[in-house]
Amino acid sequence: MNFAKLYIGDYLRDTGTLTLAQHGAYMLMLLEFYATERPLPTGRDLHRLLRAETKIEREAIDFVAGKFWQSEEAGLVNQRGMKEIERAAHQRSVNQSIGKLGGRPKRTEPITDSVSVSEPNRNPNHSHSQTKNVSDEPNGSSSSPGATAKPRSTVPCPYADIVAAYHDLLPTLPRCRLMPAARQKALRRVWGWVLSSTKGDGTPRATNADEALAWLSGYFRRASENDFLMGRSGRSAEHADWQCDLDFLLTDRGMKRVIEHTKDVAA
């Protein structure tokens, strides 16, 4: 990792009793952990790695290691740091997948790759809240996936993760091998709707990225149970050669077909 977030409030709260030497030890250990993305060594090996030359420096390292790090078979691990490393690895994977799908197209106008939600709580462990609630109908009204809000903070649209869920849950439908601008726009539109709309009981469909991906996975699973979309029921001559695909599922018409015309599954 070449970049890592530091939640200042959390750090000051958890390290308020540390000495200056212990703060230095803690920060050097974190930086080494992020830079290598591997567990740190213990004992004298850790002292040498951090260039601890005095007894005070070595004692500071030992104190911090015992208080804030967990000893595992491979070495010392910081749980909060591990989460940041996992997030960074996931983002790299997403970026690589987008590249394989064709990457983001060149445009004369900027592409907004994210959707609007309200300002986050100062506590970084809290999820983003919603800017608005919309109804359950995915139609052309203000409650449709096309409804937008003035951007404040953003939840990026994970194109590759959504496409992967589509491939996994609907393997018989046409695969997505390209990511043109129109498809990216449709994905962002539905992503924003999932994050800003409510279900029939008034509860949000999703309040963060993980919940939104889970909802979309459920949506694709629901589509797989629709006999018409899957070609398991009789079709008129007009639709004899028609085949459902991701682009159709991202339209208002497709969402209405899945949500309202699939039996016995709650949307």
C-alpha positions as CSV (number, residue, x, y, z in Angstrom):
1,M,0.0,0.0,0.0
2,N,1.2,3.5,-0.9
3,F,-1.7,5.2,0.8
4,A,-3.7,4.6,4.0
5,K,-6.3,6.4,6.0
6,L,-5.6,7.6,9.5
7,Y,-8.7,8.3,11.6
8,I,-7.3,10.9,13.9
9,G,-10.0,10.9,16.4
10,D,-9.8,7.1,16.9
11,Y,-6.0,7.2,17.1
12,L,-5.9,10.0,19.7
13,R,-8.6,8.2,21.7
14,D,-6.8,4.9,21.7
15,T,-3.3,6.1,22.3
16,G,-3.9,9.0,24.7
17,T,-1.6,7.4,27.4
18,L,1.4,6.7,25.2
19,T,4.7,8.4,25.6
20,L,6.4,10.2,22.7
21,A,8.7,7.2,22.1
22,Q,5.7,4.8,22.1
23,H,3.8,7.0,19.6
24,G,6.9,6.8,17.3
25,A,7.0,3.0,17.7
26,Y,3.3,2.7,16.9
27,M,3.5,4.8,13.8
28,L,6.6,3.1,12.4
29,M,5.0,-0.3,13.0
30,L,1.9,0.8,11.1
31,L,3.8,2.2,8.2
32,E,5.9,-0.9,7.9
33,F,2.8,-3.1,8.1
34,Y,1.0,-1.0,5.4
35,A,4.1,-0.8,3.1
36,T,4.7,-4.6,3.1
37,E,1.2,-5.9,3.8
38,R,2.7,-8.6,5.8
39,P,2.8,-9.5,9.6
40,L,5.7,-7.9,11.5
41,P,8.5,-9.9,13.1
42,T,8.8,-10.1,16.9
43,G,11.4,-9.4,19.5
44,R,14.9,-8.5,18.3
45,D,14.0,-8.8,14.7
46,L,11.4,-6.1,15.1
47,H,13.9,-3.9,17.0
48,R,16.3,-4.2,14.1
49,L,13.6,-3.6,11.5
50,L,12.6,-0.3,13.3
51,R,16.2,0.6,14.0
52,A,15.7,0.8,17.7
53,E,19.1,1.7,19.2
54,T,18.3,2.5,22.8
55,K,16.7,0.7,25.7
56,I,13.9,3.3,25.7
57,E,13.1,2.7,22.0
58,R,13.1,-1.1,22.4
59,E,10.9,-0.9,25.5
60,A,8.5,1.4,23.6
61,I,8.3,-1.1,20.7
62,D,7.6,-4.0,23.1
63,F,4.9,-2.1,24.9
64,V,3.1,-1.1,21.7
65,A,3.4,-4.6,20.3
66,G,1.8,-6.1,23.4
67,K,-1.0,-3.5,23.7
68,F,-2.1,-2.9,20.1
69,W,-0.9,-5.9,18.1
70,Q,-1.9,-9.6,18.0
71,S,0.7,-12.3,17.9
72,E,0.0,-14.9,15.2
73,E,2.0,-17.7,13.8
74,A,3.3,-15.5,10.9
75,G,4.0,-12.5,13.2
76,L,2.4,-9.4,14.6
77,V,-0.9,-8.2,13.1
78,N,-2.9,-5.1,13.7
79,Q,-6.6,-5.8,13.2
80,R,-7.6,-2.2,12.1
81,G,-4.6,-2.1,9.8
82,M,-5.6,-5.5,8.3
83,K,-9.0,-4.1,7.4
84,E,-7.5,-1.2,5.6
85,I,-5.1,-3.6,3.7
86,E,-8.1,-5.8,2.7
87,R,-10.0,-2.7,1.5
88,A,-7.1,-1.6,-0.6
89,A,-6.7,-5.1,-2.1
90,H,-10.4,-5.2,-3.0
91,Q,-10.2,-1.8,-4.7
92,R,-7.1,-3.0,-6.7
93,S,-9.1,-6.1,-7.8
94,V,-12.1,-3.9,-8.8
95,N,-9.9,-1.6,-10.8
96,Q,-8.2,-4.5,-12.6
97,S,-11.6,-6.1,-13.4
98,I,-12.8,-2.8,-14.9
99,G,-9.7,-2.6,-17.0
100,K,-10.4,-6.1,-18.4
101,L,-14.0,-5.1,-19.2
102,G,-12.7,-2.2,-21.3
103,G,-12.0,0.4,-18.7
104,R,-13.7,3.8,-18.3
105,P,-14.2,5.4,-21.7
106,K,-12.7,8.7,-22.7
107,R,-15.3,11.4,-22.5
108,T,-15.4,15.2,-23.1
109,E,-17.7,15.5,-20.1
110,P,-16.7,14.0,-16.7
111,I,-18.3,10.7,-15.7
112,T,-19.8,10.6,-12.3
113,D,-18.9,7.1,-11.0
114,S,-20.7,7.4,-7.7
115,V,-24.0,8.2,-6.2
116,S,-25.1,10.7,-3.7
117,V,-25.6,10.1,0.0
118,S,-25.5,12.5,3.0
119,E,-22.5,13.6,5.0
120,P,-21.0,10.7,7.0
121,N,-21.1,10.6,10.8
122,R,-17.8,11.8,12.3
123,N,-17.3,8.2,13.6
124,P,-15.8,6.3,10.7
125,N,-17.3,3.1,11.8
126,H,-20.8,4.4,11.0
127,S,-22.3,3.9,7.6
128,H,-23.5,6.7,5.3
129,S,-27.0,7.9,5.8
130,Q,-29.6,8.5,3.1
131,T,-30.4,11.8,1.4
132,K,-33.9,10.8,0.5
133,N,-36.5,8.0,0.5
134,V,-38.3,6.9,-2.6
135,S,-41.1,4.4,-3.2
136,D,-41.0,0.8,-4.3
137,E,-42.0,1.4,-7.9
138,P,-39.1,1.4,-10.4
139,N,-40.9,3.4,-13.0
140,G,-40.4,6.7,-14.7
141,S,-41.5,8.9,-11.8
142,S,-39.3,10.6,-9.2
143,S,-39.0,7.3,-7.4
144,S,-37.4,5.5,-10.3
145,P,-33.7,4.6,-10.6
146,G,-33.3,7.7,-12.7
147,A,-34.0,10.0,-9.8
148,T,-30.9,11.9,-8.7
149,A,-29.9,14.2,-5.8
150,K,-27.3,16.9,-5.4
151,P,-24.0,15.2,-4.7
152,R,-22.5,15.6,-1.2
153,S,-20.4,12.6,-0.4
154,T,-20.3,9.5,-2.6
155,V,-20.4,5.7,-2.7
156,P,-18.6,4.6,-5.9
157,C,-20.4,2.2,-8.2
158,P,-18.6,-1.2,-8.2
159,Y,-19.1,-2.1,-11.9
160,A,-17.1,-5.3,-11.8
161,D,-18.7,-6.6,-8.6
162,I,-22.2,-6.1,-10.0
163,V,-21.3,-7.8,-13.3
164,A,-19.6,-10.7,-11.4
165,A,-22.9,-11.2,-9.4
166,Y,-24.9,-11.2,-12.6
167,H,-22.6,-13.8,-14.1
168,D,-22.6,-16.0,-11.0
169,L,-26.4,-15.9,-10.5
170,L,-27.6,-15.8,-14.1
171,P,-25.0,-18.0,-15.9
172,T,-27.3,-18.9,-18.8
173,L,-27.8,-15.2,-19.8
174,P,-25.4,-13.4,-22.2
175,R,-22.1,-12.5,-20.6
176,C,-20.9,-8.9,-20.3
177,R,-17.5,-8.6,-22.0
178,L,-17.5,-4.8,-22.5
179,M,-18.2,-1.8,-20.3
180,P,-19.3,1.0,-22.6
181,A,-20.4,4.4,-21.3
182,A,-24.1,3.6,-21.7
183,R,-23.8,0.4,-19.6
184,Q,-21.8,2.3,-16.9
185,K,-24.5,4.9,-16.8
186,A,-27.3,2.3,-16.4
187,L,-25.3,0.6,-13.6
188,R,-24.8,3.9,-11.8
189,R,-28.4,4.8,-12.1
190,V,-29.6,1.5,-10.6
191,W,-26.9,1.6,-7.9
192,G,-28.1,5.1,-6.9
193,W,-31.7,3.9,-6.7
194,V,-30.8,0.9,-4.5
195,L,-29.0,3.2,-2.1
196,S,-31.7,5.8,-1.9
197,S,-35.0,3.9,-2.1
198,T,-37.2,2.0,0.3
199,K,-38.9,-1.3,0.2
200,G,-42.7,-1.8,0.7
201,D,-42.3,-1.9,4.4
202,G,-40.6,1.5,4.5
203,T,-37.1,0.2,5.3
204,P,-34.1,1.2,3.1
205,R,-33.0,-1.3,0.5
206,A,-29.4,-0.4,1.4
207,T,-27.5,2.1,3.4
208,N,-23.9,1.2,2.3
209,A,-22.0,-0.5,-0.5
210,D,-22.1,-4.0,1.0
211,E,-25.9,-3.9,1.5
212,A,-26.4,-2.5,-2.0
213,L,-24.4,-5.4,-3.5
214,A,-26.4,-7.8,-1.4
215,W,-29.6,-6.4,-2.7
216,L,-28.5,-6.5,-6.3
217,S,-27.4,-10.1,-5.8
218,G,-30.9,-10.9,-4.5
219,Y,-32.4,-9.0,-7.5
220,F,-30.4,-11.2,-9.9
221,R,-31.4,-14.3,-8.0
222,R,-35.1,-13.2,-8.2
223,A,-34.7,-12.7,-11.9
224,S,-33.5,-16.3,-12.2
225,E,-36.8,-17.4,-10.8
226,N,-38.9,-15.5,-13.4
227,D,-40.0,-18.1,-16.0
228,F,-40.6,-15.5,-18.7
229,L,-37.2,-13.9,-18.4
230,M,-35.4,-17.3,-18.3
231,G,-37.4,-18.6,-21.3
232,R,-39.1,-21.3,-19.4
233,S,-42.6,-20.2,-20.3
234,G,-44.4,-19.9,-23.6
235,R,-43.7,-16.7,-25.6
236,S,-45.6,-14.9,-28.3
237,A,-44.1,-14.8,-31.8
238,E,-43.0,-11.3,-31.1
239,H,-40.8,-12.4,-28.3
240,A,-39.8,-15.8,-29.6
241,D,-36.2,-14.9,-30.3
242,W,-35.8,-12.4,-27.5
243,Q,-33.3,-13.0,-24.7
244,C,-33.0,-11.3,-21.3
245,D,-29.6,-9.7,-20.5
246,L,-28.0,-7.4,-18.0
247,D,-29.0,-4.3,-20.0
248,F,-32.7,-5.2,-19.9
249,L,-32.5,-5.9,-16.1
250,L,-31.1,-2.4,-15.6
251,T,-34.1,-0.7,-17.3
252,D,-37.3,0.4,-15.5
253,R,-39.2,-2.2,-17.5
254,G,-36.9,-4.9,-16.5
255,M,-36.9,-4.0,-12.9
256,K,-40.7,-3.9,-12.8
257,R,-40.8,-7.3,-14.5
258,V,-38.4,-8.8,-11.9
259,I,-39.9,-7.1,-8.8
260,E,-43.6,-7.2,-9.6
261,H,-43.9,-10.3,-11.9
262,T,-41.9,-12.9,-10.1
263,K,-43.9,-15.0,-7.7
264,D,-43.3,-15.9,-4.0
265,V,-40.1,-13.9,-3.4
266,A,-40.0,-10.6,-1.5
267,A,-38.1,-7.8,-3.2
